[in-house]
Amino acid sequence: MCARNLGRIALLALLLAASAGCGGSTKKATEVASKPADAIVAAALAATNSAKSVHISGTVPENGRPLTLDLHIAGSRGGSGWMAEKGARADIIRIGSKAYMKGSPAFWVSFGGKAAAQFFAGRWIMGSATTGNLASLTPLTDLHQFVGGMLTSHGKLVKGATTTIAGQPVIAVTDTAQGGTLYIATNGQPYPMELVKTGASPGKLTFDQWNAVVTLTAPKDAIDYNKLTH
């Protein structure tokens, strides 16, 4: 789970994204639930594109192993959180064009050896969020890239039954080509609420805290990543 692999992790997350919606409009439940599958997803995309922030958490498969994510994303402005795999954790922050990452001792031992673990112990590295390895953090910390990418990259969609998740009424939409069932809120804004993938590589992510205030603070004394690689 080193920096050069973050782009692959971001792609996996996009394929398994899930979110939890909250109310905000007077739209009736049947107005969304009665639409065709493609129209339901289009409504979810429009709601997502107008959202200011979201919290994403859950697990996706990474090389056959579970990768856990927990992220607070402030639109396209940036985000913060962490991801972990087999005890190796990386804390991440992006604020505009700057990206920051801090690895746990297990992270640096796995991808840099004991010397790297000692050197980087408790320290943040800083780099560009638009070019270079740390730019791979951007798709994970941009609401429209993360969720919007999921909602526009799919195969044939089939509408399922209505049910409830976390006490909210939802409509299920299944991607028959890529697998996975997305649950979209039918009360209030039609935010995606949860996507679950079963089978050999199961995973689930949830989105909640839509439009909550997200405060992003740059770490102090971060090490310039470019100076380490040149």
Legacy VTK file of the C-alpha trace (Angstrom):
# vtk DataFile Version 3.0
C-alpha trace
ASCII
DATASET POLYDATA
POINTS 230 float
0.000 0.000 0.000
2.841 2.403 -0.793
2.356 5.697 -2.601
2.810 4.228 -6.071
-0.084 1.827 -5.434
-2.564 4.492 -4.324
-3.906 4.989 -7.846
-4.858 1.302 -8.025
-6.451 1.558 -4.582
-8.409 4.602 -5.708
-9.711 2.687 -8.726
-10.784 -0.208 -6.521
-12.563 2.201 -4.235
-14.363 3.787 -7.166
-15.585 0.375 -8.270
-16.975 -0.362 -4.826
-18.114 3.060 -3.610
-21.152 3.326 -1.371
-22.883 6.143 0.411
-25.517 7.049 2.997
-27.976 9.846 2.223
-29.933 12.258 4.351
-33.104 14.177 3.618
-33.252 17.640 2.188
-36.028 17.881 -0.367
-39.754 17.296 -0.378
-39.534 14.623 -3.054
-41.816 11.696 -2.379
-40.416 8.196 -2.118
-42.280 6.914 -5.170
-40.904 9.648 -7.455
-37.443 8.094 -7.433
-38.398 4.473 -6.851
-40.755 4.432 -9.835
-38.063 5.517 -12.318
-36.071 3.127 -14.550
-32.706 1.960 -13.195
-30.632 4.317 -15.367
-32.781 7.297 -14.378
-32.416 6.423 -10.677
-28.628 6.404 -10.982
-28.722 9.646 -12.979
-30.718 11.266 -10.164
-28.177 9.992 -7.639
-25.344 11.468 -9.728
-27.056 14.868 -9.861
-27.577 14.846 -6.083
-23.957 13.830 -5.510
-22.626 16.552 -7.800
-24.479 19.187 -5.788
-23.339 17.869 -2.390
-20.734 19.781 -0.370
-19.242 16.918 1.632
-19.566 13.276 2.650
-18.061 10.656 4.955
-16.959 7.385 3.353
-16.108 4.227 5.266
-15.882 0.511 4.617
-13.761 -2.180 3.031
-12.738 -3.042 -0.526
-10.579 -5.935 -1.794
-6.920 -5.198 -2.569
-4.959 -8.116 -4.050
-7.348 -10.519 -2.359
-6.968 -8.809 1.020
-9.362 -6.357 2.691
-8.425 -2.689 2.484
-10.279 -0.502 4.990
-11.053 3.158 4.244
-12.373 5.985 6.406
-12.493 9.379 4.706
-14.118 12.796 5.174
-14.315 14.572 1.821
-15.103 18.265 1.299
-16.313 18.384 -2.294
-13.390 18.994 -4.643
-11.569 21.052 -2.000
-9.910 18.028 -0.408
-10.337 15.492 2.323
-8.747 13.626 5.204
-8.823 10.166 6.711
-6.962 6.897 6.605
-6.665 3.520 4.894
-5.262 0.301 6.312
-4.317 -3.163 5.110
-3.032 -5.993 7.305
-2.127 -3.590 10.095
-0.306 -1.175 7.786
-2.081 2.174 7.991
-1.626 5.408 6.071
-3.220 8.669 7.206
-3.951 11.017 4.305
-4.888 14.666 3.841
-5.398 16.698 0.698
-5.970 20.438 0.670
-6.272 21.820 -2.828
-3.044 21.158 -4.722
-1.147 19.768 -1.716
-1.257 16.152 -0.507
0.023 14.745 2.769
0.574 11.187 4.004
1.777 9.642 7.274
2.459 5.921 7.442
2.384 3.710 10.505
5.566 1.799 11.487
4.129 -1.335 9.842
3.489 0.651 6.662
7.069 1.857 6.368
8.567 -1.492 7.384
6.566 -3.174 4.623
7.472 -0.692 1.894
10.693 0.944 3.011
12.320 -1.304 5.595
13.245 -0.667 9.224
15.408 2.344 8.392
12.473 4.051 6.674
10.216 3.212 9.615
12.679 4.884 11.978
13.184 7.939 9.768
9.488 8.546 9.072
8.187 7.582 12.529
5.326 9.954 13.337
6.195 12.243 10.422
4.098 13.472 7.513
5.354 13.669 3.947
4.072 16.363 1.598
3.819 16.480 -2.175
1.844 17.670 -5.148
-1.773 16.557 -5.421
-1.697 17.050 -9.193
1.530 15.311 -10.285
3.730 12.570 -8.860
2.951 9.649 -6.569
0.946 11.575 -3.986
-1.386 12.800 -6.735
-2.954 9.346 -6.461
-4.605 10.590 -3.268
-6.731 13.065 -5.216
-9.350 10.585 -6.509
-9.828 9.430 -2.912
-10.344 12.971 -1.626
-12.547 14.458 -4.323
-16.259 13.820 -3.876
-17.115 14.142 -7.543
-14.275 11.912 -8.727
-14.899 9.281 -6.062
-18.671 8.928 -6.105
-19.276 10.484 -9.494
-16.807 8.061 -11.035
-18.675 5.144 -9.552
-22.045 6.374 -10.776
-20.861 6.877 -14.358
-18.741 3.707 -14.692
-21.084 0.759 -14.783
-22.548 -1.919 -16.985
-26.189 -2.834 -17.521
-28.355 -1.707 -14.601
-31.402 -3.532 -13.291
-33.784 -2.075 -10.730
-34.437 -4.195 -7.650
-36.814 -4.012 -4.738
-37.344 -1.253 -2.218
-36.062 -1.855 1.303
-34.592 0.098 4.216
-30.986 0.734 5.258
-30.176 2.457 8.548
-33.869 3.200 8.909
-34.135 4.936 5.535
-36.185 3.751 2.554
-34.016 2.902 -0.448
-34.271 1.396 -3.910
-31.776 -1.223 -5.075
-30.013 -0.996 -8.441
-27.770 -3.882 -9.523
-24.933 -3.729 -12.055
-25.325 -7.052 -13.846
-22.033 -6.677 -15.744
-19.593 -5.652 -13.010
-21.517 -6.964 -10.009
-22.630 -5.112 -6.928
-25.908 -3.634 -5.745
-26.268 0.072 -5.055
-28.927 1.323 -2.654
-30.200 4.860 -3.259
-32.305 6.903 -0.848
-35.905 7.430 -1.956
-36.741 10.105 0.613
-35.160 13.540 0.390
-32.164 13.850 -1.898
-31.521 10.599 -3.824
-28.026 10.128 -2.468
-26.424 6.715 -2.898
-26.558 5.029 0.488
-24.697 1.769 0.221
-23.131 -0.530 -2.343
-22.483 -4.151 -1.526
-20.493 -6.613 -3.596
-20.590 -10.303 -2.794
-18.723 -13.297 -4.181
-15.027 -14.128 -4.217
-13.996 -10.506 -3.616
-16.677 -9.026 -1.347
-16.708 -5.434 -0.192
-18.920 -2.674 1.106
-18.555 1.064 1.548
-21.055 3.479 3.060
-21.411 7.227 2.675
-23.014 9.316 5.403
-22.809 12.807 6.945
-23.737 14.412 3.655
-23.097 18.180 3.645
-21.579 18.200 7.141
-18.788 20.698 7.853
-15.338 19.244 7.088
-12.299 21.050 8.509
-8.992 20.424 6.744
-5.724 21.371 8.450
-2.257 20.973 6.955
0.146 18.987 9.180
3.034 20.915 10.691
6.647 20.190 9.706
5.746 17.864 6.820
8.711 16.505 4.847
8.835 17.573 1.198
8.484 14.342 -0.796
10.140 15.834 -3.894
13.339 16.496 -1.952
13.478 12.832 -0.967
13.217 11.568 -4.530
15.586 13.978 -6.294
LINES 1 231
230 0 1 2 3 4 5 6 7 8 9 10 11 12 13 14 15 16 17 18 19 20 21 22 23 24 25 26 27 28 29 30 31 32 33 34 35 36 37 38 39 40 41 42 43 44 45 46 47 48 49 50 51 52 53 54 55 56 57 58 59 60 61 62 63 64 65 66 67 68 69 70 71 72 73 74 75 76 77 78 79 80 81 82 83 84 85 86 87 88 89 90 91 92 93 94 95 96 97 98 99 100 101 102 103 104 105 106 107 108 109 110 111 112 113 114 115 116 117 118 119 120 121 122 123 124 125 126 127 128 129 130 131 132 133 134 135 136 137 138 139 140 141 142 143 144 145 146 147 148 149 150 151 152 153 154 155 156 157 158 159 160 161 162 163 164 165 166 167 168 169 170 171 172 173 174 175 176 177 178 179 180 181 182 183 184 185 186 187 188 189 190 191 192 193 194 195 196 197 198 199 200 201 202 203 204 205 206 207 208 209 210 211 212 213 214 215 216 217 218 219 220 221 222 223 224 225 226 227 228 229
